[in-house]
Amino acid sequence: MNVGMFATKEHAIFQARATRAVDHLLATLDSSVLVEAASAPTDTEVLLSALQQPSVLNSLLKQDPLAEAKLRGQRMRKELLEAEGGVLGPEEVGNLLGIQRQSVDKRRKAGTLLALELGNRFVFPAWQIEGNRTVPHLEEVLAALHNQDEWRKLSFFVNGNIRLDGKSPLEVMRAGEYEDVLKAARSLGEHGAA
């Protein structure tokens, strides 16, 4: 392999290992499963679909006993990112809020806008922007969640919550009942409360 084809030695190593993994998938899966996996809407989904096939999982579990849980976690992350309108880049958020990209980054760093780091970039859940402003009381709820990581915060907002009669905190906030959401956010982490 010609390392000059790649930006760095690390790129070449990654390419070689990823190619070996795909070659292993091709050798493991029969053609009907390959056709099904290849029909997924995105390249990532193609890989996730192939990796979740029983024959592949059995092979993966021999190499990594946590492989199935890791794949499930990746699928859950994808679902969280797609919930309530997907994600936006910092430029899009700035345009919607009428502020500069640097101001978006300041809000991210201050914890007043939820952002998730994906690789070397940040994405912002679209649901936190309504019109040209953030969802009312977003900053207070994010402040109450300050001890949680960004993925847990995202999960908190978009998933049903037993303290809110099964409604998502986002749904309750949109109905103007942010005090209940604030209480639920403060209780997160108290003895594993939801």
N, C-alpha and C positions, 0 to 999 in steps of 0.2 A: 504494500500500500504506500502510495506517495504522500508523505506528511505535508508536502508543499501544497496539496489540494485543499488543506484545511487551515483555518485561521491559527490554530494552535495545536500542540501535541495532544492536549486534553480533548480537543474536538476529534482528532484521529482515533484516540483510544475509545471515546464514547461511540463513534461511528462503528468501529470494529466490534465492540461488545453488543451494540444494538443489532447489528447485522447478524451476529451469531445467534442472538435470541430469536430474531424473526426466522432465521433458517431452522432453528429448533421447532418453532411453531409450525412451519410449513411441513416438516417431517412428521410431526405428531398428529396433525389434523387431517381428516379425510375431506375430499373435495366438497361434499354437501355442506359441511360445517364452514369451510373456507368461503363458500358462496354466501352463506348466511351472514358471516362476520363481515365480509366485504360490502354487504348492502347497508351497513350502518352509515348514518349521515355524515360523520366526521372521521378523520384519520384516527383520532384518539379513541372514538367509539369502536372502530375496527379492531384496534389492539385490545381494548378492554373486553370486547365480546369474545375474541379468540382466547384471551387469557382465562376467561371464566368457564371455558368448556371443561367438562369433567376429566377428560384424558390429559389435558394440559395442567389442570389443577393438581391432579395426582402427581404428576411429574414435578411441578413446582413445590408441592408440599414436602417432597423428599429433599429438596435443596433448601427450602425455607419454610419451617412449620407455620409461620405467620403469614404466608403468601395470600391465603384466602381473605384473611382479615384486612390486609393491606389493600387488596383489590376492592373490597367492600368499602373501605374508607375513601378510596379515590372516587368511587361511584357516588358516595354520599357528598363529597366535596363538590363534585360536578353539579349535582342536584341543587345544592345550596347556592352555588354561583348562578344557576339558571333561574332560581326562584324569584318571583315578583319582578320580572323584567330584565334579568341578567345583570351584567356589569358594564360600567363605563370607564373610559380612560380619564386621566386627569384633565386633559384638554376639553373633553366633552362636559365634564362636571363644571369646569370653569366657565364654559360658554353658557350652560344652563343657569348658573348662579350669577352670571355677569361679573365674574372676578378673574384675575390672572391665575395662570397655572401655579405660580409661586404661592399665591394665597390658598389655593387648594392644598398644596403641600403643607403649608403652615397649619391648616385645619386638621389635616391627617396627623401631623406630629403632635398637635395639642389634644388629639383624641375627640375632636368635635365632629369629625367625619369618619365613618368606618371605611377602612381600606384593607385589602388583603394583598400580600406580596405573592406574586406568581412569577417565579424565576427572578428576573432582574427588573421587574416593573410592578407598579401598584395598580389595582383595579378597585373600583368603588361600586358597591351594590346600587343599582339604579333606583330602587324603591325609596332610598333616603332623600331623593330630590322630587319635589312636587312643584311643577311650574318653574318659578325662578327662585325657589327657596327650599330649605330642607324641611322635612316632616316636622311639624310642631313638637317641641319638647325633646327632639332627638338628642340634643347635647346633654340634657339632664339625665336621660336614660343611659347614654353612653358613659357618663361620669359614674353612675351607679354600678356599671359593669366594668370599671377600670381594672379590677383584678383578674378578669377573664381574658383569654387570648382572643384574637380577632375571629377565628373560626367559631368559637363558642358564642361570641357576640352575634355573629351572623345567624347561627342556629337559633339563638334565643329569639331574635326578632321575627323570623319567618315560620317557625314551627309552633304548633299548638302548645299551650301551657295550662297545666291543671289548675293553677292559681287564677286563671282567666277563663274558667269554664271551657277549656279546650280550644279557645280562640288563640290566634297568634298575637303576640304583643303589637305587631304592626297593625293588625286589624283593629285592635282596641284603641291604639293611638289615633288611627284615622277616624274613629268614632268620637274622639275628643275626651277619652277617659284615661288620660296619661297617668293619673295618680295610682291607679291599679297596676299599671305597667311598671311604674317606678318601684312599687312595693315588691312586685315579682322579681324585678332586676336586683333589688337589694337582698332578696332572700336567696338568690342564686349563689350557691356555694355554702350556704348555711347547712351543714350536715347533709350535703348532697341534695338539697331541695331543688325542685324544678322551677 
